[in-house]
Amino acid sequence: MRVTVIGLGNMGHAFASRAHERGHEVTVWNRTPGRAAALVASGAREADSPPDAVAGADVVLVVLADDDAVLEVCLGHAGIVPALGPAAVLANISTVSPDTARRLAVSGPEGRVLDAPVMGSPEIVAAGLGGFLIGGPLETITALDALWKDLGHGYTHCGAAGAGATMKLISNLLLITGVAALAEGIATARCSGIPDELIRNVLGDSLVVSPAAKMRLESLMDDAHPGWFAPSLARKDVRLAVALARSAGINARVGPATESLLSALIDSGQVWPDFAAVIEALS
């Protein structure tokens, strides 16, 4: 299958690598040049422009940072939507608002635009273990069953356009607020004289900590806070989730508190690789 990947951040690079590994013909394009060298060396083609990237593609995976980037690259001047082939499917893997997902579905070729965010880190995606949350026509999704199995461990059809984006925001809200709560617990334990070894032993083996939050236990306790999910991206996702909740009439409280912590971290001026650094905003 001819697969185009638009966006070569950590996640986009993982998808392109996985697609190539599984034998697909891969074309890539990134707004900032210089990120495709390793992929090109392994056999991928780097396109000169978005329209060039999608020419002849069977499936186009859009993996960009936020709503503005997705709308600009897909619908802006020299965007990819007008250049799609007559049977090509556009799958937006990016974490965006449901409104943006629905706008793409309406603006793109009828029945051939999916919101398909993935659950999993770049390492998980590269290993083919990510799970897709997909909104859009079921017949379009099932026609790509082989691709979903190549790129991940499967998918959940969440409903019409925007439903995949909705479930991804809810999932990320639970992840990020859970890590923020864990950070508060660790900080409190430390300030109460509990040694790190005991904190690791108790929380690392506790049912009260979700599996997803537990995966960041070491990053929370490591002063360098290693990882891949930047605080700015985490705050973006929380903001989108809070906006979604409020639009549904929910008086959101936990999300805004977490957003405030992430803003304090970001406004401190220090750049951290992962949002587990939110623990720094508690001191």
LUMZATI-35016 format. One record per atom (N, C-alpha, C): residue in one letter; x, y, z. Coordinates in steps of 0.2 Angstrom, whole numbers, plus 5000, padded with zeros to 4 digits. Example, Ala and Ser with C-alpha at 12.3 -4.5 7.8 and 13.67 -1.06 7.14 Angstrom:
2
A506649725039/A506249785039/A506649845039/S506449895035/S506849955036/S506450005039/
***
This chain:
283
M500449945000/M500050005000/M500450065000/R500250114996/R500650184996/R500450225002/V500850235007/V500650275013/V501050335013/T500750395014/T501050455015/T500950475023/V501550495026/V501550525033/V501650595032/I501250635035/I501250715035/I501450735042/G502050755043/G502250775050/G502750715053/L503350745055/L503850695057/L504150715064/G503650725068/G503850735075/G503950665078/N504050655084/N504150585087/N503650535085/M502950555085/M502450505083/M502450495075/G502550545071/G502550535064/G503150495062/H503650505065/H504250465063/H504150395064/A503850375070/A503650315072/A503250275067/F502750315065/F502250285060/F502550275054/A502950315051/A503350305045/A503750245045/S504150245051/S504650185052/S504250125052/R503650115055/R503250055056/R502950035049/A502750085045/A502450075039/A502950045034/H503550075034/H504050055030/H504349985032/E504349965038/E504549905041/E504049845039/R503449865038/R502949815036/R502849815029/G503249845025/G503249835018/G502849885014/H502649935017/H502249985013/H502750035009/E502450065004/E502850115000/E502750185004/V503250215007/V503150265011/V503450335008/T503050385008/T503250455007/T503150495013/V503550545014/V503550585020/V503650655018/W503350695022/W503450775022/W503350805029/N503750855030/N503750885036/N503850955035/R503550995039/R503551075038/R504251095039/T504651065044/T505251095045/T505751035042/P506151065037/P506651015034/P507150985039/G507450925036/G507950895040/G507750845045/R507150825045/R506950765049/R506850695046/A506950695039/A506750635036/A507450595034/A508050615036/A508650585033/A508650515034/A508450495041/A508550425042/A508050385038/L507450405037/L506850375034/L507050365026/V507350425024/V507550425017/V508150365016/A508550365020/A509150315020/A508850245020/S508250235023/S508050165023/S507550155018/G507450205013/G507050185007/G506350235007/A506250275011/A505650315010/A505850375006/R505250405003/R505350464998/R505150525002/E505550575002/E505350635005/E505150685000/A504450705001/A504150754996/A504350824996/D504250864991/D504450934991/D503950974994/S503250954994/S502750994996/S502150944998/P501650975002/P501050935004/P500750904998/P500550934992/P500250904987/P500650854983/D501350864983/D501750814980/D501750754985/A501750764991/A501750704996/A501150654995/V500550684994/V499950644993/V499850614986/A500150644981/A500050624975/A500150544974/G499650504972/G499750434971/G499650394977/A499550424983/A499450394990/A498750354990/D498850294993/D498150264995/D497950285002/V498350305006/V498150325013/V498650375015/V498350435018/V498750485020/V498650495028/L499250485032/L499250495039/L499450565041/V499050605044/V499250665046/V499350665054/V500050685055/V500250675062/V500550745064/L500150795066/L500450855067/L500250875075/A500550935077/A500550955084/A499850975086/D499451015082/D498851045085/D498351055079/D497751085081/D497251105077/D497451145071/D497851205073/D498051255068/D498451225063/A498951185065/A499351145060/A499051105056/V498551065058/V498151015054/V497751055049/L497351105051/L496951145047/L497351175041/E497951205043/E498351245038/E498651195033/V498851135035/V499251085031/V498651055026/C498051035029/C497551005026/C497151045021/L496951105024/L496451145020/L496751215018/G497351235020/G497651295018/G497951305011/H498251355010/H498551365003/H499051305002/A498951274996/A499351214994/A499251164999/G498651155002/G498551105006/G498451035003/I498350985007/I498350915004/I497650895002/V497150915005/V496450895003/V496350904996/P496450954993/P496250964985/P496750914981/A497350894984/A497750854980/A497650784981/L497150764985/L497050684986/L496850654980/G497050594979/G496850554973/G496150534974/P495750504969/P495050494969/P494850434974/A495350394976/A495150344981/A495550344987/A495950404988/A496350404994/A495950415000/V496250395006/V495950405012/V496350445016/L496050495020/L496450545024/L496350525031/A496850505035/A496750485042/A497150525046/N496750565050/N497050615054/N497250585061/I497850575062/I498150535068/I498250585074/S498250655072/S498450705077/S497850715082/T498050735088/T497550745094/T497250815093/V496650825091/V496350885089/V495650885092/S495350945092/S494650945094/S494150915090/P493550885092/P493050855088/P492850905083/D492850965084/D492551015079/D493051015073/T493751015074/T494251015069/T494150945065/A494050895068/A493950825065/A493350825060/R492750855063/R492150865059/R492250905053/R492650965054/R492751015049/R493150975043/L493650935045/L494050905040/L493550855036/A493150815039/A492750765036/A492250805031/V492050865033/V491550895028/V491950925023/S492550945024/S492950985019/S493250935014/G493450875016/G493750825012/G493250785008/P493550735004/P493150695000/P492650655004/E492050655002/E491550625006/E491650545008/G491650535014/G491650465016/G492450435017/R492850485015/R493550465015/R494050505020/V493750535025/V494150565030/V493950535037/L494550515040/L494450485047/L494850525052/D494550525058/D494950545064/D495150485067/A495850475067/A496050405070/A496650415075/P496550455080/P497150465085/P497250395088/V497950385090/V498150325093/V498350325100/M498150275103/M498350265110/M499050235111/G499550265113/G500250235114/G500750285113/S501350275115/S501950315114/S502250305108/P502750345105/P503050325099/P503450265099/E503650235105/E503950175106/E503450115104/I502850125107/I502350075106/I502150075099/V502050135096/V501850135089/V502350105085/A503050115086/A503550085082/A503550015082/A503349985088/A503249915089/A502649885087/G502149925084/G501549905081/G501049885086/L501049915092/L500649905098/L500149955100/G500150005096/G499650065097/G498950045095/G498450075099/G497750065097/G497450125095/F497050115089/F496750175086/F496050185088/L495850245089/L495150265091/L494950305085/I494450275081/I494250305075/I493550325074/G493450385071/G492850415070/G492750415062/G492250405060/G492050405052/G491750345050/P491550335043/P491150285041/P491550215042/L491150165044/L491350105046/L491650065040/E491350075034/E491550045028/E492250065026/T492350125027/T493050155025/T493550125030/I493350125036/I493850095041/I494050025040/T493449985039/T493549915038/T493949895031/A493949935026/A494249925020/A495049935021/L495249965027/L495949975029/L496149925034/D495749875035/D495949825041/D496649805041/A496949785035/A497549765035/A498049815037/L497949885035/L498449935037/L498449945045/W497749945048/W497749955055/W498149905059/K498049835056/K498449785059/K499149785058/D499449815053/D500149825051/D500449885056/L500049935057/L500249995061/L500149985068/G499649945070/G499449945077/G499249875079/H498949865085/H498649805087/H497849805086/G497649855083/G496849855081/G496549925082/Y495949925081/Y495549995082/Y494949985085/T494650035088/T493950045090/T493550095086/H493050075083/H492650115079/H492150155084/C492350225085/C491950255091/C491350295088/G491250295082/G490650325079/G490750375073/A490350425072/A490450465067/A491050515067/A491150555062/A491750595062/A491750635069/G492250645072/G492350675078/G492350635084/A492050575084/A492050525090/A492650505092/G493150485087/G493850465089/G494150515092/A494150585090/A494450635093/A494250645100/T493550635101/T493250645108/T493550595112/M493550535110/M493850485115/M494550485116/K494950515111/K495650525113/K495750585118/L495350635117/L495450685122/L495250665129/I494650625130/I494450605136/I495050555139/S495350515135/S495850465137/S496450505139/N496650555136/N497250595137/N497150635144/L496450665145/L496350695151/L496450655157/L496250595156/L496350545162/L497050525163/L497450525158/L498150515158/L498450565162/I498350625159/I498750685162/I498550705169/T497850705170/T497650725177/T497950675182/G497950605180/G498150555184/G498850565186/V499250585181/V500050595182/V500050655187/A499650705186/A499750765190/A499550745197/A499050705198/A498850685205/A499450645208/L499750595204/L500250555206/L500850605208/A501050655204/A501550705206/A501450735213/E500750755214/E500650785221/E500750735226/G500550675225/G500650625230/G501350605232/I501750605227/I502550595227/I502850655231/A502650715229/A502950775232/A502750775239/T502150755241/T501850755248/T502250705252/A502350645249/A502750595253/A503450615254/R503750645249/R504450665250/R504550715256/C504050765255/C504150815260/C503950795267/S503650735268/S503450705274/S503950655277/G504550655273/G505050615275/G505050545273/I504650525268/I504650455265/I505150455260/P505650405261/P506150395256/P505850375249/D506250385244/D506050375237/D505950295236/E506450255239/E506350185238/E505650155240/L505450185246/L504850165249/L504250185244/I504250255242/I503750275237/I503750235231/R504250215228/R504250175222/R503950105224/N504150075229/N503850005231/N503150005232/V502850065236/V502150065237/V501750085231/L501950135228/L501550165222/L501650125216/G502250095215/G502350055210/G501949985210/D501749965216/D501349905216/D500649915219/S500449975218/S499749995221/S499249995215/L498649975217/L498049975212/L497750045212/V497950085217/V497650155216/V497950195211/V498550175208/V498850215203/V498750175196/S498450215191/S498250185185/S498850155181/P498850105177/P499350085174/P499750135169/A499350175166/A499650235162/A500050285166/A499750305172/A500150345177/A500750315179/K500650245181/K501250205184/K501850205179/M501750215172/M502250215168/M502650275168/R502450325171/R502850385172/R503050395179/L503050345183/L503250345190/L504050365190/E504450335186/E505150345186/E505250415184/S504950435178/S505050505176/S504850555181/L504350545185/L504150595190/L504750595195/M505050545197/M505550545202/M506250555200/D506350555193/D506950575190/D506950645189/D507550685191/D507550755191/D507550775184/A507750735179/A507750755172/A507150745169/H506650705172/H505950695169/H506050675162/P506350615160/P506350595153/P505750575150/G505650575144/G505050555140/G504950595134/W504350595131/W504250615124/W503650665124/F503250665129/F502550705129/F502750775132/A502850815128/A503050885130/A502550915134/P502650955140/P502150995143/P501751035139/S501951065134/S501551105130/S501051065126/L501151005124/L500650965121/L500150935126/A500450925132/A499950895137/A499450955139/R499751015140/R499251075141/R498751085136/K498951075129/K498551085124/K497951035124/D498150975126/D497650915126/D497150925132/V497450955137/V496950965143/V496551025141/R496751075138/R496351135136/R495751105132/L495951065127/L495451045122/L494951005126/A495150965131/A494650915134/A494250965139/V494551015142/V494151055146/V493551095142/A493751115136/A493351155132/A492751105130/L492951045128/L492450995126/L491950985132/A492250975138/A491750965144/A491351025145/R491551085145/R491151145146/R490651155140/S490751135134/S490351135129/S489751085130/A489851035134/A489350985135/A488951005142/G489151055145/G488851075151/G489151055157/I489751025157/I490050995163/I490451055166/N490351055173/N490751105177/N491451075178/A491851075173/A492551045174/A492951075180/R493251035184/R493651065190/R494351035189/V494450965188/V495050935189/V495550955183/G495250955177/G495550975171/G495851045172/P495451095173/P495751165174/P496351165179/A496251135185/A496851135190/A497451105187/T497351055183/T497951025180/T498251065175/E497851105171/E498051155166/E498451205169/S498251225175/S498551285179/S499251255181/L499351195183/L499951165185/L500451165179/L500151145173/L500651145167/L500851215165/S500351255166/S500551325164/S501051355168/A501051345175/A501551365179/A502251335177/L502251265175/L502851235173/L503151265167/I502651275162/I502951305156/I503151375157/D502751415161/D502951485162/D503651495166/S503851445169/S504451445172/S505051455168/G504951445161/G505551455156/G505951395155/Q505951345160/Q506351285159/Q506051235154/V506451215149/V506151165144/V506251095147/W505651055147/W505750985150/W505450935144/P505750875144/P505550835139/P504850805139/D504650795146/D504050765147/D503550805152/F502950795152/F502550825156/F502550795163/A502950745164/A503050725171/A503350775175/A503650825172/A504050875175/A503550925179/V502850905178/V502350945182/V502450945190/I502850895192/I503050885199/I503450945201/E503850975196/E504251035198/E503751095200/A503151095197/A502751155198/A502451155205/L502551105209/L502251095216/L502751115221/S503351125219/S503851145224/S503851225225/
***
